[in-house]
Amino acid sequence: MGCAMAGRHVLVVDESDRARKLLADALGPLCARVYLEKTGAEALARVRDAPIDIAFADLRSSGRDGIALLWELRQIRPALSAVIMAASASIESAVEAMRSGVADYVIKPLTPNKVLAAFERAGKAVQEPRNSSGLAAPASRIAVDATPDAPVIASGSMRRVFELATTCAGLDVPVLLQGELGVGKDTIARAIHRLSKRAARPFVKI
């Protein structure tokens, strides 16, 4: 990781002492400072008086919605890059998180490798352009239109399918594609694979 990452100020919001310690141990040597908070109220107070660049927030911390909390944090610091941490994989919450502009969605249990990978993605997202709502433009959605071998999408309904596929490509969760023969499941599966972090590995049909 470059020198720019070493200057980051990171906020961790999680009611779990163990999770906060793991994040502090993993990120501490790489950041200017790591701030550890248990509740959303503490996190909001911290962001008001500290130059936070990146926030790691639990999806359900002290009964509070982590995605809603990130929206509040960005009202104070619009350039904030965010990572959501969840106790279990949920397509619904993952898609909602990615639509909200988070840099990554990490499934617990946490490991140092998971944390460092998310930190790197979040660091890159700090510099990404943001849309009118203050959220980072999803890089995977841009890549669908820029990839030379991407399929031509003629209808609005298929464009919506591929927008959802590009969102899924950024998530570390299983994706089930259902439909009749010939509707394009294989094409969509290949698009998800090509845009995912597993793109360098072979695409295997079962």
N, C-alpha and C positions, 0 to 999 in steps of 0.2 A: 504494500500500500504506500502511496506517495506521501510526500511531506504535507500536502494540503490536508490529508486526513488527520494528521497529527494535531492540527489546530482546531479540530472540531470540539464543540461542547455538546455533550449528549445527556438527554434526560431519560431516565428509566422510571416508568410508573407501573408498579405491580405490588399487590398486597402480600405476595409470597417473599419471605425473607430469603429463601433459598434461590429463587429466580433473580432477585436483585443482586445477591452476592455473585452468582455465576456471571451475570452481565458486567458487573463491576470488575471482576477478575479478568474477563476476556477483553473488555474494551479499555480498561484503565491504562495499560501501557501504550495504547495507540492514540489516546485522545488528550486534549488539553485538560479536560475535566469531565467526570461523570457525576451527575446529580441523581440521587436515589430518593424516590418519593413513593409513599404507599397509596395515596388517594388522589382523586382528580383535583380536589380543592388545593392540596399541597402542590400539585403539578402546575396549576394555573398561577399560583403565587410565585413559584420558582421562575416561570417563563417571563413574568413581568419584570424581574430584576436580574436575570442572567441571560447572556447571549447564546441561547440554545439554537443549535443548528439541526440536530436530529433527535427525534423522540421515539423511544420504544414503549409502547403502551399495551397492557393486557386488554384483551377484548372485553372481559368482564372483571373489572377491578373494583372491589368494595361495592358491588351491585350497580356500578355505573357502566354505561355503554362506552367502550373505548373509541369507537368511530366518532361518536358525538363529542367526546372529549377532545379528539384531535381537531375537530372543526373549531371548538372554542380556543384551543391553543393557537390555531392559525389566524384567529381574529386578532391576536396579539402580535404574533410573528408570522406573517404571510409566507415567508420563504422557508418555513420549517419543513423538513423532510421527515417522513414518519414510517414506522414499522409496527404492524399489529401482531401481537402474539396471542394464540388461541389454544385452549386446552384440548380441543378436538377439531377434526377437519369438518367443515361445513361449507358446501358450495354456496349457499345463500349468503352467509356472512363474508365469505372470501370474495365473492363477486361484489358485494356492497362495499367492502373495504377497497378493492381495486378501483371501483368507480369513484370512490372518494379521493383517489389520487395517492394512496399509500405506495411507498417504494417496494415493500415486501410484506408478505403474510406468512408468518412462521408458526408451525405447529409444535406445541410442546409434546414431550419433554425437550427442553432446550439443551443444546450442546455447544461447546465453544466454536466448533466449525459452522454450525447453523447461524450463530450470532455474528461471527466475523463475515460470513457471506452476506447476510442482511445488512450489516454495517457498510460494507463496500457498495452495495446497490443504493443504499440510502445516501451515502456520500456523493455518489454520482448524480442522484436526483436533486440534490441541493442546487445544482447549477442548471437544471433543466428549465426550459420556458414553461410558464404557467398560463392557463386559460383565464377567461374572465371571472371565474369563480374562485381563482387563487389556487387551483389544484394543478399538479404537474400533468402534462400531456402524456398519456400512456405510450411508452416507446414501442411496445409491441403492436399497437394499433397503427402507428405510422409505418412500421415495418411491413405490414400486410400489403399496403399499397406500393411500397418501394421494392419489394422482392420481385426479381425478374420472372420467376416461374410461378408467381401467385396466380390463382384462377381469376378469370374475368367475372365480375359480379354484376349482373344486369339488373336484378330486381332489388327493391328496397327490403323485402323480407329476407333475401339471402345475405344482403349486406349486414342486416341485424344479426344473422346467424354467425357471420364471420367476425363481427365485433365481439360477440360473446365468446367465440372461440379464442380470439386473441387475449381476452381477459383471462380465460382458463389457462392459457399457455404460461402465464406468469405465476400460476399457483402450484404449490406442491401437494396437490390432492388428486385422487382418482377422478376421471371424467368418463361418464357413460354416454355413448351416442346411440340413439334409437331411431329407427325409421325403416320404411319399406326398401326393398331392393332397388338400387338405381337412383336414390335421392341425393347421394353425395357424401355418405358417411366416411368413406375412405379418404376422399379429398379433404374433408374437414379434419380428420384425424392426422393426416400428413401435415396440414397447416399448423395444427397445435404443436406437433412434434418439432417442426422447423423453427417455430418461434419460441420454443421453450429452452430452458437451460440444459436440456438433454439433447439438443440438436446435433451435437458432435457424435452422439452414439447412433448405432443403426436403428432404423425404424423396422420393427418386427411385427408382421401380421400373424395372428393366431387363428 
